[in-house]
Amino acid sequence: MTPWPPVLPAKLHPIVRAFLDTPGAVAETLATFGSPVHLVFPQVYAENLARLRSPLRRSLPGHRICYAHKVNQSRAFVRTAERAGVAIDVASPHELSSASSAGFDRARIEVTGPKGEAFLRDLVARRVTINVDNLWELGRIAELADEHAEIPVLLRVSGFDPGQVSRFGVPLAYVEQAFDLLSAQRGRIDFRGFAFHLDSGDLGERVRAIDACLRLIERAYDRGLAPSVLDIGGGFRQVFTADAERFDAYVLALRESLLGRGEPMSWGSNTFGYHVAGGAVHGTPVFHKYANTVSADRMLTDLLGAPLERHGGRTVAQVVGDNLLEMWLEPGKALVDHAGVTLATVEFVKEISDGSVLVHVDLSRDAVTPADQEVMVDPILPPRAGAGPVGVYFAGRLCLERDLITNHKVWLPARPEPGDPVVFPNTAAYHMDLSAATASMHPVLPKLAVTQASDGFRVVRDADYEPDFPGESSWPRDRAPSPVRSIEGF
Ligand SMILES: Cc1ncc(COP(=O)(O)O)c(C=O)c1O
């Protein structure tokens, strides 16, 4: 029997769970720093990093992790990555400056994404590794570089599967032109290797991309070049749900509701990417990634162990290792999975003409939702005695019909009250920063770093976080830390 009500329980890291369970922790944080606010947990980030590193350390002597900064603007994460000794992938002048000021030197910085003239000039002057997106960039680097500058360059390639188009990278058919230029400009450009990035979680797609890059490496050697890097990008998945069965049951109930059976479960005319025809629901929903249960390290282990047909069934790790290649990764969301939550406050609850209940909170959709997605994990509210589960939609603070934080119905154990704190779980990956705007002159949400120590939790402004914290003695003497709260025992 399908359990009632349909719920979407979030998977929480034990540190985050312990923080939320500490009596008074959330209330005290909101009272001290205001509402709404983002919290990041650098210790969870460090643990994710260690977990992703372990299959690499087991099977691949040459590897490099470049943290994809774009996933979150948090300085605490960047400082944690720096301290852990990994590299960083930056995609704008601002991310580059954030990485430099957090301690990354040029040898540990890789610049990805499309770049304009001014940025390229700066990168050539700094001699950081440029992951080239297109032939124009490659040509400009050759023109801007001094004769013996040897600017380190990776070539991003795309279009591995027929019919799969990408706006990024050099299509395979154009790589020969890149070889011409790289061969002619050897003094100015140090060609380090090939790169790709796939959003898909599909193992086969990644293996095909790796195989295509291995072919390109062979062709490059034929042209007298000596690439040694194979950069497989990011795209390693997050696990949002704590209960895959309940997730499936929710989706089933939602599909039924789209067919007019049972209680309505969607705001307005939202169908979440499904289409309804002939008495059935078709298509893939926009929220399919929230159903994933395969962890990033599992994905990576499977990839490293995948056999390559063209190489006699030897695994990806064996072929990369035997050919003395270095594998680079650019994980973003996998490193910040479960390492952030967003706290908000209920302003009021209202019922509208069709009987729907709206819970208005003091933030807007863009603070907790990546642009085009529907986040399928339930917000968490404090337990409250009530008449039983109530189905609600969460509404944002903007004066726009579309500022609904959940377009799908969320069942809460009881109707919330004004002033109740609300926790939006697992918001660190793109949810916090990707589309955040200062609409209606509301400021972008502040960010705090939360660490667990033996004597409780400490909360500090993200900009002030240092990896040695806690240990207040580690603060530079000439700099007073802004509010640092020890929140055990509130
Ligand atoms: C080139 C590149 N590398 C890495 C990433 C990080 O991807 P993810 O957060 O999926 O790991 C992105 C994300 O857009 C990207 O464009």
The ligand as a Tripos MOL2 file, in Angstrom:
@<TRIPOS>MOLECULE
LIG
   16    16     1     0     0
SMALL
NO_CHARGES

@<TRIPOS>ATOM
      1 C1         33.7030   22.6620  -17.3090 C.3       1 LIG1
      2 C2         32.9880   22.2660  -16.0660 C.ar      1 LIG1
      3 N1         33.6550   21.5190  -15.1670 N.ar      1 LIG1
      4 C3         33.0700   21.1240  -14.0070 C.ar      1 LIG1
      5 C4         31.7730   21.5040  -13.7060 C.ar      1 LIG1
      6 C5         31.1950   21.0540  -12.4020 C.3       1 LIG1
      7 O1         30.1630   20.1900  -12.6100 O.3       1 LIG1
      8 P1         29.4660   19.4100  -11.3950 P.3       1 LIG1
      9 O2         29.0620   20.4050  -10.3940 O.co2     1 LIG1
     10 O3         28.3310   18.7300  -12.0690 O.co2     1 LIG1
     11 O4         30.4650   18.4410  -10.8570 O.co2     1 LIG1
     12 C6         31.0360   22.2660  -14.6310 C.ar      1 LIG1
     13 C7         29.6500   22.6430  -14.3370 C.2       1 LIG1
     14 O5         28.9590   23.2780  -15.0630 O.2       1 LIG1
     15 C8         31.6620   22.6610  -15.8390 C.ar      1 LIG1
     16 O6         31.0200   23.4130  -16.7390 O.3       1 LIG1
@<TRIPOS>BOND
     1     1     2 1
     2     2     3 ar
     3     2    15 ar
     4     3     4 ar
     5     4     5 ar
     6     5     6 1
     7     5    12 ar
     8     6     7 1
     9     7     8 1
    10     8     9 2
    11     8    10 1
    12     8    11 1
    13    12    13 1
    14    12    15 ar
    15    13    14 2
    16    15    16 1
@<TRIPOS>SUBSTRUCTURE
     1 LIG1         1 GROUP 0 **** ****
